[in-house]
Amino acid sequence: MIAAFVVAAATGTWPYVAAAWAVVFGGMGIYALVTVLRGRRLSKNVPPEKRRWS
């Protein structure tokens, strides 16, 4: 792990490393947001007597 930081520092690839982290965490955040919003939308279609969360 430390070797990867040394190589990135030596070769000047930090912008690529930062971009990769941004893409990964940004994608995970967007996926989580879409999943929560979809779940909220779908939960409105469940009849009140079948809702286990309320």
mmJSON file of the N, C-alpha and C atoms, coordinates in Angstrom:
{"data_MODEL":{"atom_site":{
"group_PDB":["ATOM","ATOM","ATOM","ATOM","ATOM","ATOM","ATOM","ATOM","ATOM","ATOM","ATOM","ATOM","ATOM","ATOM","ATOM","ATOM","ATOM","ATOM","ATOM","ATOM","ATOM","ATOM","ATOM","ATOM","ATOM","ATOM","ATOM","ATOM","ATOM","ATOM","ATOM","ATOM","ATOM","ATOM","ATOM","ATOM","ATOM","ATOM","ATOM","ATOM","ATOM","ATOM","ATOM","ATOM","ATOM","ATOM","ATOM","ATOM","ATOM","ATOM","ATOM","ATOM","ATOM","ATOM","ATOM","ATOM","ATOM","ATOM","ATOM","ATOM","ATOM","ATOM","ATOM","ATOM","ATOM","ATOM","ATOM","ATOM","ATOM","ATOM","ATOM","ATOM","ATOM","ATOM","ATOM","ATOM","ATOM","ATOM","ATOM","ATOM","ATOM","ATOM","ATOM","ATOM","ATOM","ATOM","ATOM","ATOM","ATOM","ATOM","ATOM","ATOM","ATOM","ATOM","ATOM","ATOM","ATOM","ATOM","ATOM","ATOM","ATOM","ATOM","ATOM","ATOM","ATOM","ATOM","ATOM","ATOM","ATOM","ATOM","ATOM","ATOM","ATOM","ATOM","ATOM","ATOM","ATOM","ATOM","ATOM","ATOM","ATOM","ATOM","ATOM","ATOM","ATOM","ATOM","ATOM","ATOM","ATOM","ATOM","ATOM","ATOM","ATOM","ATOM","ATOM","ATOM","ATOM","ATOM","ATOM","ATOM","ATOM","ATOM","ATOM","ATOM","ATOM","ATOM","ATOM","ATOM","ATOM","ATOM","ATOM","ATOM","ATOM","ATOM","ATOM","ATOM","ATOM","ATOM","ATOM","ATOM","ATOM","ATOM"],
"id":[1,2,3,4,5,6,7,8,9,10,11,12,13,14,15,16,17,18,19,20,21,22,23,24,25,26,27,28,29,30,31,32,33,34,35,36,37,38,39,40,41,42,43,44,45,46,47,48,49,50,51,52,53,54,55,56,57,58,59,60,61,62,63,64,65,66,67,68,69,70,71,72,73,74,75,76,77,78,79,80,81,82,83,84,85,86,87,88,89,90,91,92,93,94,95,96,97,98,99,100,101,102,103,104,105,106,107,108,109,110,111,112,113,114,115,116,117,118,119,120,121,122,123,124,125,126,127,128,129,130,131,132,133,134,135,136,137,138,139,140,141,142,143,144,145,146,147,148,149,150,151,152,153,154,155,156,157,158,159,160,161,162],
"type_symbol":["N","C","C","N","C","C","N","C","C","N","C","C","N","C","C","N","C","C","N","C","C","N","C","C","N","C","C","N","C","C","N","C","C","N","C","C","N","C","C","N","C","C","N","C","C","N","C","C","N","C","C","N","C","C","N","C","C","N","C","C","N","C","C","N","C","C","N","C","C","N","C","C","N","C","C","N","C","C","N","C","C","N","C","C","N","C","C","N","C","C","N","C","C","N","C","C","N","C","C","N","C","C","N","C","C","N","C","C","N","C","C","N","C","C","N","C","C","N","C","C","N","C","C","N","C","C","N","C","C","N","C","C","N","C","C","N","C","C","N","C","C","N","C","C","N","C","C","N","C","C","N","C","C","N","C","C","N","C","C","N","C","C"],
"label_atom_id":["N","CA","C","N","CA","C","N","CA","C","N","CA","C","N","CA","C","N","CA","C","N","CA","C","N","CA","C","N","CA","C","N","CA","C","N","CA","C","N","CA","C","N","CA","C","N","CA","C","N","CA","C","N","CA","C","N","CA","C","N","CA","C","N","CA","C","N","CA","C","N","CA","C","N","CA","C","N","CA","C","N","CA","C","N","CA","C","N","CA","C","N","CA","C","N","CA","C","N","CA","C","N","CA","C","N","CA","C","N","CA","C","N","CA","C","N","CA","C","N","CA","C","N","CA","C","N","CA","C","N","CA","C","N","CA","C","N","CA","C","N","CA","C","N","CA","C","N","CA","C","N","CA","C","N","CA","C","N","CA","C","N","CA","C","N","CA","C","N","CA","C","N","CA","C","N","CA","C","N","CA","C","N","CA","C","N","CA","C"],
"label_alt_id":[null,null,null,null,null,null,null,null,null,null,null,null,null,null,null,null,null,null,null,null,null,null,null,null,null,null,null,null,null,null,null,null,null,null,null,null,null,null,null,null,null,null,null,null,null,null,null,null,null,null,null,null,null,null,null,null,null,null,null,null,null,null,null,null,null,null,null,null,null,null,null,null,null,null,null,null,null,null,null,null,null,null,null,null,null,null,null,null,null,null,null,null,null,null,null,null,null,null,null,null,null,null,null,null,null,null,null,null,null,null,null,null,null,null,null,null,null,null,null,null,null,null,null,null,null,null,null,null,null,null,null,null,null,null,null,null,null,null,null,null,null,null,null,null,null,null,null,null,null,null,null,null,null,null,null,null,null,null,null,null,null,null],
"label_comp_id":["MET","MET","MET","ILE","ILE","ILE","ALA","ALA","ALA","ALA","ALA","ALA","PHE","PHE","PHE","VAL","VAL","VAL","VAL","VAL","VAL","ALA","ALA","ALA","ALA","ALA","ALA","ALA","ALA","ALA","THR","THR","THR","GLY","GLY","GLY","THR","THR","THR","TRP","TRP","TRP","PRO","PRO","PRO","TYR","TYR","TYR","VAL","VAL","VAL","ALA","ALA","ALA","ALA","ALA","ALA","ALA","ALA","ALA","TRP","TRP","TRP","ALA","ALA","ALA","VAL","VAL","VAL","VAL","VAL","VAL","PHE","PHE","PHE","GLY","GLY","GLY","GLY","GLY","GLY","MET","MET","MET","GLY","GLY","GLY","ILE","ILE","ILE","TYR","TYR","TYR","ALA","ALA","ALA","LEU","LEU","LEU","VAL","VAL","VAL","THR","THR","THR","VAL","VAL","VAL","LEU","LEU","LEU","ARG","ARG","ARG","GLY","GLY","GLY","ARG","ARG","ARG","ARG","ARG","ARG","LEU","LEU","LEU","SER","SER","SER","LYS","LYS","LYS","ASN","ASN","ASN","VAL","VAL","VAL","PRO","PRO","PRO","PRO","PRO","PRO","GLU","GLU","GLU","LYS","LYS","LYS","ARG","ARG","ARG","ARG","ARG","ARG","TRP","TRP","TRP","SER","SER","SER"],
"label_asym_id":["A","A","A","A","A","A","A","A","A","A","A","A","A","A","A","A","A","A","A","A","A","A","A","A","A","A","A","A","A","A","A","A","A","A","A","A","A","A","A","A","A","A","A","A","A","A","A","A","A","A","A","A","A","A","A","A","A","A","A","A","A","A","A","A","A","A","A","A","A","A","A","A","A","A","A","A","A","A","A","A","A","A","A","A","A","A","A","A","A","A","A","A","A","A","A","A","A","A","A","A","A","A","A","A","A","A","A","A","A","A","A","A","A","A","A","A","A","A","A","A","A","A","A","A","A","A","A","A","A","A","A","A","A","A","A","A","A","A","A","A","A","A","A","A","A","A","A","A","A","A","A","A","A","A","A","A","A","A","A","A","A","A"],
"label_entity_id":["1","1","1","1","1","1","1","1","1","1","1","1","1","1","1","1","1","1","1","1","1","1","1","1","1","1","1","1","1","1","1","1","1","1","1","1","1","1","1","1","1","1","1","1","1","1","1","1","1","1","1","1","1","1","1","1","1","1","1","1","1","1","1","1","1","1","1","1","1","1","1","1","1","1","1","1","1","1","1","1","1","1","1","1","1","1","1","1","1","1","1","1","1","1","1","1","1","1","1","1","1","1","1","1","1","1","1","1","1","1","1","1","1","1","1","1","1","1","1","1","1","1","1","1","1","1","1","1","1","1","1","1","1","1","1","1","1","1","1","1","1","1","1","1","1","1","1","1","1","1","1","1","1","1","1","1","1","1","1","1","1","1"],
"label_seq_id":[1,1,1,2,2,2,3,3,3,4,4,4,5,5,5,6,6,6,7,7,7,8,8,8,9,9,9,10,10,10,11,11,11,12,12,12,13,13,13,14,14,14,15,15,15,16,16,16,17,17,17,18,18,18,19,19,19,20,20,20,21,21,21,22,22,22,23,23,23,24,24,24,25,25,25,26,26,26,27,27,27,28,28,28,29,29,29,30,30,30,31,31,31,32,32,32,33,33,33,34,34,34,35,35,35,36,36,36,37,37,37,38,38,38,39,39,39,40,40,40,41,41,41,42,42,42,43,43,43,44,44,44,45,45,45,46,46,46,47,47,47,48,48,48,49,49,49,50,50,50,51,51,51,52,52,52,53,53,53,54,54,54],
"pdbx_PDB_ins_code":[null,null,null,null,null,null,null,null,null,null,null,null,null,null,null,null,null,null,null,null,null,null,null,null,null,null,null,null,null,null,null,null,null,null,null,null,null,null,null,null,null,null,null,null,null,null,null,null,null,null,null,null,null,null,null,null,null,null,null,null,null,null,null,null,null,null,null,null,null,null,null,null,null,null,null,null,null,null,null,null,null,null,null,null,null,null,null,null,null,null,null,null,null,null,null,null,null,null,null,null,null,null,null,null,null,null,null,null,null,null,null,null,null,null,null,null,null,null,null,null,null,null,null,null,null,null,null,null,null,null,null,null,null,null,null,null,null,null,null,null,null,null,null,null,null,null,null,null,null,null,null,null,null,null,null,null,null,null,null,null,null,null],
"Cartn_x":[0.831,0.0,0.868,1.859,2.747,3.541,3.887,4.618,3.803,2.488,1.631,1.684,1.734,1.837,3.185,4.24,5.574,5.653,5.11,5.125,4.295,3.124,2.272,2.953,3.65,4.341,5.526,6.232,7.418,7.063,5.948,5.6,4.611,4.124,3.2,1.82,1.379,0.08,-1.023,-0.782,-1.793,-3.112,-3.115,-4.422,-5.242,-4.572,-5.285,-5.793,-4.998,-5.419,-6.629,-6.563,-7.675,-8.929,-8.757,-9.906,-10.525,-9.704,-10.223,-11.018,-10.483,-11.199,-12.509,-12.489,-13.709,-14.755,-14.324,-15.265,-15.858,-15.016,-15.49,-16.469,-16.062,-16.937,-18.132,-17.95,-19.076,-20.097,-19.607,-20.516,-21.258,-20.549,-21.207,-22.254,-21.94,-22.899,-24.136,-23.937,-25.078,-25.92,-25.265,-26.005,-26.824,-26.237,-26.965,-28.152,-27.955,-29.044,-30.176,-29.846,-30.859,-31.613,-30.893,-31.525,-32.503,-32.11,-32.993,-34.218,-34.01,-35.146,-36.094,-35.551,-36.402,-37.179,-36.526,-37.206,-38.335,-38.107,-39.171,-40.347,-40.025,-41.102,-41.886,-41.193,-41.868,-42.657,-42.187,-42.885,-44.262,-44.46,-45.774,-46.815,-46.369,-47.291,-47.767,-47.145,-47.513,-48.729,-49.749,-50.931,-50.558,-51.237,-50.89,-50.919,-51.826,-51.897,-50.741,-50.031,-48.895,-47.559,-47.559,-46.312,-45.797,-44.594,-43.997,-43.171,-42.873,-42.009,-42.774,-44.101,-44.844,-45.837],
"Cartn_y":[-1.193,0.0,1.245,1.268,2.427,2.536,1.405,1.426,2.117,1.941,2.591,4.103,4.585,6.028,6.569,5.797,6.223,6.289,5.278,5.261,6.411,6.663,7.751,9.099,9.269,10.521,10.689,9.607,9.677,9.924,9.406,9.519,10.635,11.317,12.423,11.975,10.849,10.314,10.61,11.517,11.818,12.299,13.089,13.474,12.267,11.261,10.053,9.257,9.209,8.509,9.219,10.542,11.304,11.156,11.167,10.994,9.615,8.61,7.246,7.148,7.722,7.707,8.479,9.595,10.39,9.613,8.915,8.123,6.99,6.311,5.175,5.648,6.621,7.063,7.854,8.596,9.291,8.303,7.268,6.235,5.515,5.209,4.552,5.457,6.736,7.69,7.839,7.934,8.046,6.786,5.617,4.355,4.277,4.691,4.671,5.619,6.801,7.774,7.249,6.689,6.148,4.999,4.157,3.024,3.493,4.479,4.996,5.664,6.478,7.147,6.147,5.125,4.093,3.329,3.012,2.33,3.154,4.445,5.323,5.375,5.45,5.504,4.189,3.064,1.771,1.505,2.031,1.782,2.432,3.454,4.097,3.218,2.235,1.339,0.178,-0.019,-1.129,-0.724,-1.56,-1.235,-1.067,-0.172,0.091,-1.156,-2.093,-3.283,-4.246,-4.107,-4.977,-4.349,-3.12,-2.451,-2.956,-3.517,-4.051,-3.008,-1.893,-0.885,0.207,0.153,1.203,0.619],
"Cartn_z":[0.0,0.0,0.0,0.852,0.913,-0.385,-0.972,-2.235,-3.322,-3.308,-4.3,-4.136,-2.894,-2.657,-3.124,-2.889,-3.304,-4.823,-5.499,-6.962,-7.517,-6.933,-7.402,-7.205,-6.106,-5.852,-6.798,-7.069,-7.914,-9.377,-9.82,-11.241,-11.521,-10.518,-10.722,-11.173,-10.686,-11.092,-10.084,-9.139,-8.126,-8.71,-9.778,-10.343,-10.799,-11.331,-11.763,-10.564,-9.519,-8.301,-7.692,-7.601,-7.039,-7.899,-9.213,-10.105,-9.935,-9.793,-9.609,-8.308,-7.227,-5.945,-6.064,-6.764,-6.929,-7.716,-8.744,-9.539,-8.705,-7.948,-7.135,-6.064,-5.27,-4.174,-4.686,-5.76,-6.37,-6.913,-7.566,-8.086,-6.975,-5.893,-4.765,-4.132,-4.023,-3.454,-4.316,-5.626,-6.541,-6.497,-6.469,-6.398,-5.109,-3.998,-2.72,-2.767,-3.308,-3.405,-4.289,-5.433,-6.338,-5.671,-4.951,-4.273,-3.198,-2.413,-1.361,-1.973,-2.99,-3.624,-4.272,-4.899,-5.514,-4.441,-3.329,-2.237,-1.657,-1.508,-0.993,-1.956,-3.257,-4.248,-4.262,-4.198,-4.234,-2.952,-1.818,-0.559,-0.524,-1.33,-1.377,-2.069,-2.838,-3.541,-2.677,-1.524,-0.65,0.175,0.218,1.024,2.504,3.211,4.621,5.503,5.248,6.116,5.869,4.772,4.479,4.823,5.289,5.629,6.951,6.927,8.156,8.879,8.23,8.828,9.55,9.536,10.236,11.217],
"occupancy":[1.0,1.0,1.0,1.0,1.0,1.0,1.0,1.0,1.0,1.0,1.0,1.0,1.0,1.0,1.0,1.0,1.0,1.0,1.0,1.0,1.0,1.0,1.0,1.0,1.0,1.0,1.0,1.0,1.0,1.0,1.0,1.0,1.0,1.0,1.0,1.0,1.0,1.0,1.0,1.0,1.0,1.0,1.0,1.0,1.0,1.0,1.0,1.0,1.0,1.0,1.0,1.0,1.0,1.0,1.0,1.0,1.0,1.0,1.0,1.0,1.0,1.0,1.0,1.0,1.0,1.0,1.0,1.0,1.0,1.0,1.0,1.0,1.0,1.0,1.0,1.0,1.0,1.0,1.0,1.0,1.0,1.0,1.0,1.0,1.0,1.0,1.0,1.0,1.0,1.0,1.0,1.0,1.0,1.0,1.0,1.0,1.0,1.0,1.0,1.0,1.0,1.0,1.0,1.0,1.0,1.0,1.0,1.0,1.0,1.0,1.0,1.0,1.0,1.0,1.0,1.0,1.0,1.0,1.0,1.0,1.0,1.0,1.0,1.0,1.0,1.0,1.0,1.0,1.0,1.0,1.0,1.0,1.0,1.0,1.0,1.0,1.0,1.0,1.0,1.0,1.0,1.0,1.0,1.0,1.0,1.0,1.0,1.0,1.0,1.0,1.0,1.0,1.0,1.0,1.0,1.0,1.0,1.0,1.0,1.0,1.0,1.0],
"B_iso_or_equiv":[0.0,0.0,0.0,0.0,0.0,0.0,0.0,0.0,0.0,0.0,0.0,0.0,0.0,0.0,0.0,0.0,0.0,0.0,0.0,0.0,0.0,0.0,0.0,0.0,0.0,0.0,0.0,0.0,0.0,0.0,0.0,0.0,0.0,0.0,0.0,0.0,0.0,0.0,0.0,0.0,0.0,0.0,0.0,0.0,0.0,0.0,0.0,0.0,0.0,0.0,0.0,0.0,0.0,0.0,0.0,0.0,0.0,0.0,0.0,0.0,0.0,0.0,0.0,0.0,0.0,0.0,0.0,0.0,0.0,0.0,0.0,0.0,0.0,0.0,0.0,0.0,0.0,0.0,0.0,0.0,0.0,0.0,0.0,0.0,0.0,0.0,0.0,0.0,0.0,0.0,0.0,0.0,0.0,0.0,0.0,0.0,0.0,0.0,0.0,0.0,0.0,0.0,0.0,0.0,0.0,0.0,0.0,0.0,0.0,0.0,0.0,0.0,0.0,0.0,0.0,0.0,0.0,0.0,0.0,0.0,0.0,0.0,0.0,0.0,0.0,0.0,0.0,0.0,0.0,0.0,0.0,0.0,0.0,0.0,0.0,0.0,0.0,0.0,0.0,0.0,0.0,0.0,0.0,0.0,0.0,0.0,0.0,0.0,0.0,0.0,0.0,0.0,0.0,0.0,0.0,0.0,0.0,0.0,0.0,0.0,0.0,0.0],
"pdbx_formal_charge":[null,null,null,null,null,null,null,null,null,null,null,null,null,null,null,null,null,null,null,null,null,null,null,null,null,null,null,null,null,null,null,null,null,null,null,null,null,null,null,null,null,null,null,null,null,null,null,null,null,null,null,null,null,null,null,null,null,null,null,null,null,null,null,null,null,null,null,null,null,null,null,null,null,null,null,null,null,null,null,null,null,null,null,null,null,null,null,null,null,null,null,null,null,null,null,null,null,null,null,null,null,null,null,null,null,null,null,null,null,null,null,null,null,null,null,null,null,null,null,null,null,null,null,null,null,null,null,null,null,null,null,null,null,null,null,null,null,null,null,null,null,null,null,null,null,null,null,null,null,null,null,null,null,null,null,null,null,null,null,null,null,null],
"auth_seq_id":[1,1,1,2,2,2,3,3,3,4,4,4,5,5,5,6,6,6,7,7,7,8,8,8,9,9,9,10,10,10,11,11,11,12,12,12,13,13,13,14,14,14,15,15,15,16,16,16,17,17,17,18,18,18,19,19,19,20,20,20,21,21,21,22,22,22,23,23,23,24,24,24,25,25,25,26,26,26,27,27,27,28,28,28,29,29,29,30,30,30,31,31,31,32,32,32,33,33,33,34,34,34,35,35,35,36,36,36,37,37,37,38,38,38,39,39,39,40,40,40,41,41,41,42,42,42,43,43,43,44,44,44,45,45,45,46,46,46,47,47,47,48,48,48,49,49,49,50,50,50,51,51,51,52,52,52,53,53,53,54,54,54],
"auth_comp_id":["MET","MET","MET","ILE","ILE","ILE","ALA","ALA","ALA","ALA","ALA","ALA","PHE","PHE","PHE","VAL","VAL","VAL","VAL","VAL","VAL","ALA","ALA","ALA","ALA","ALA","ALA","ALA","ALA","ALA","THR","THR","THR","GLY","GLY","GLY","THR","THR","THR","TRP","TRP","TRP","PRO","PRO","PRO","TYR","TYR","TYR","VAL","VAL","VAL","ALA","ALA","ALA","ALA","ALA","ALA","ALA","ALA","ALA","TRP","TRP","TRP","ALA","ALA","ALA","VAL","VAL","VAL","VAL","VAL","VAL","PHE","PHE","PHE","GLY","GLY","GLY","GLY","GLY","GLY","MET","MET","MET","GLY","GLY","GLY","ILE","ILE","ILE","TYR","TYR","TYR","ALA","ALA","ALA","LEU","LEU","LEU","VAL","VAL","VAL","THR","THR","THR","VAL","VAL","VAL","LEU","LEU","LEU","ARG","ARG","ARG","GLY","GLY","GLY","ARG","ARG","ARG","ARG","ARG","ARG","LEU","LEU","LEU","SER","SER","SER","LYS","LYS","LYS","ASN","ASN","ASN","VAL","VAL","VAL","PRO","PRO","PRO","PRO","PRO","PRO","GLU","GLU","GLU","LYS","LYS","LYS","ARG","ARG","ARG","ARG","ARG","ARG","TRP","TRP","TRP","SER","SER","SER"],
"auth_asym_id":["A","A","A","A","A","A","A","A","A","A","A","A","A","A","A","A","A","A","A","A","A","A","A","A","A","A","A","A","A","A","A","A","A","A","A","A","A","A","A","A","A","A","A","A","A","A","A","A","A","A","A","A","A","A","A","A","A","A","A","A","A","A","A","A","A","A","A","A","A","A","A","A","A","A","A","A","A","A","A","A","A","A","A","A","A","A","A","A","A","A","A","A","A","A","A","A","A","A","A","A","A","A","A","A","A","A","A","A","A","A","A","A","A","A","A","A","A","A","A","A","A","A","A","A","A","A","A","A","A","A","A","A","A","A","A","A","A","A","A","A","A","A","A","A","A","A","A","A","A","A","A","A","A","A","A","A","A","A","A","A","A","A"],
"auth_atom_id":["N","CA","C","N","CA","C","N","CA","C","N","CA","C","N","CA","C","N","CA","C","N","CA","C","N","CA","C","N","CA","C","N","CA","C","N","CA","C","N","CA","C","N","CA","C","N","CA","C","N","CA","C","N","CA","C","N","CA","C","N","CA","C","N","CA","C","N","CA","C","N","CA","C","N","CA","C","N","CA","C","N","CA","C","N","CA","C","N","CA","C","N","CA","C","N","CA","C","N","CA","C","N","CA","C","N","CA","C","N","CA","C","N","CA","C","N","CA","C","N","CA","C","N","CA","C","N","CA","C","N","CA","C","N","CA","C","N","CA","C","N","CA","C","N","CA","C","N","CA","C","N","CA","C","N","CA","C","N","CA","C","N","CA","C","N","CA","C","N","CA","C","N","CA","C","N","CA","C","N","CA","C","N","CA","C","N","CA","C"],
"pdbx_PDB_model_num":[1,1,1,1,1,1,1,1,1,1,1,1,1,1,1,1,1,1,1,1,1,1,1,1,1,1,1,1,1,1,1,1,1,1,1,1,1,1,1,1,1,1,1,1,1,1,1,1,1,1,1,1,1,1,1,1,1,1,1,1,1,1,1,1,1,1,1,1,1,1,1,1,1,1,1,1,1,1,1,1,1,1,1,1,1,1,1,1,1,1,1,1,1,1,1,1,1,1,1,1,1,1,1,1,1,1,1,1,1,1,1,1,1,1,1,1,1,1,1,1,1,1,1,1,1,1,1,1,1,1,1,1,1,1,1,1,1,1,1,1,1,1,1,1,1,1,1,1,1,1,1,1,1,1,1,1,1,1,1,1,1,1]
}}}
